Amino acid sequence: IYDHFKQKGVDYDVEKEIYTNHERASHLRLVNWKVEDFEGVVLNGNKYYAVHHSDTHSNNTHANDSTENLIYPIDGVDITKLAREDTITLQNYGRPYVNGQPSGGYYR
């Protein structure tokens, strides 16, 4: 199939690379978080890794800039507790606070 369409002027590999490059550029332009926003990551559900930021003052260090950051294992982290804390943080992200508590309404 690939050869058939390649003979007609449609090269799958070229088209895929154009599409992939476009998506990558779009992601980098629109990503709304930076590596320095995070203290660490959980990999495979059982290890906590701290992120070392080589340049914490950079405004353009994104998660996929792996050459800019190092990760290393840290023992003794309660992954379940960490997941609960992260869930609460993410659920309340962007909500205004009144008297130290998240405000806003919700349906019951």
N, C-alpha and C positions, 0 to 999 in steps of 0.2 A: 504494500500500500504506500509506504514512504517513497519508494523509488518511483512508483507510478506518478504521484503528485509532484515529486521533485523534477521529473521530466517535463511536467506541465508548468514549471516555474514556481512551485510552492515548496520551499525547503523547510521541513519541520524543525530541524535544529536551529536554523536562523530565526524562525518565527518564535520558537520557544525562548531563545536568548533575548530577543527584543522584548517579549512579554515579561520575562523574569527581571530584566534590568529596569523596566518601567515600574513594576510592582515594588522592587527594592528601593528605587528612588522615591516613590510615593510614600512608602513606609517611613523612610528616614526623614522625609519632609513633614509628615503628619504625626509621628510618634509623640505622645504627650507625657512621657516619663523618661527619667534619666537614671543611670546606674546609681549615682550618688543619692538618689531618693530611697535606696534600700540598704539595710544593714546586712542582709545575707539572703541565701536561697536554700531551699530544700530540694535535694536531688534524690530521685527514686524513693521518696517518702521516708527516708531513714537517716539522712545526714544533713547537718546544718553547715553551711559554708559562709564564712564572712567574706565580704567583698572589700578588697583593698583598692582604694581609688588613688591612682597615680597622680591625678590632677583634679582635686576636689573643687577647684575654682573654675573649671571649664564649664561653659554653658552649652557645649555641644557633645558631651560624652554620652553616647547612647548605649543601650544594652548590648548591641551587637558589636561594639568596638572592643572585642576581646583582648586585643593587644594592649589596651589601656588599663586593664584591671587584672587582678589575680584573685583566685579563690583558694581557700584552704580549709581543711576540716576542723570542726570544733566539737569536742565530745561533751556529753552531759546536757544537751539541749533537749527539753521536753517538746517534741514535735507536735503533739496533740494540743498542748497549751499554746504554743506558738500559732498553730492554725486557728484556734478560737480567737486569739487576740487579733490576728490578721483579718479574720472574718468581720469582727466588730469594726475595725478600722475602715475596711473597704465598704461596709454597709453604710457608714456614716460619712464617707468621703464627700466633701462639697456641701454638706448640710450646715446651715448657720447654727451657731451655738448661742444659747441664752442661759446665763447663770451657770456656765460650765457644762451644760447638757445640750445634746443635739435637739434642735427644734424642728418644726414642720409637722404637717399632718399626714395621716395615712388611713387607708380604709381598713375597717375591722370586719 
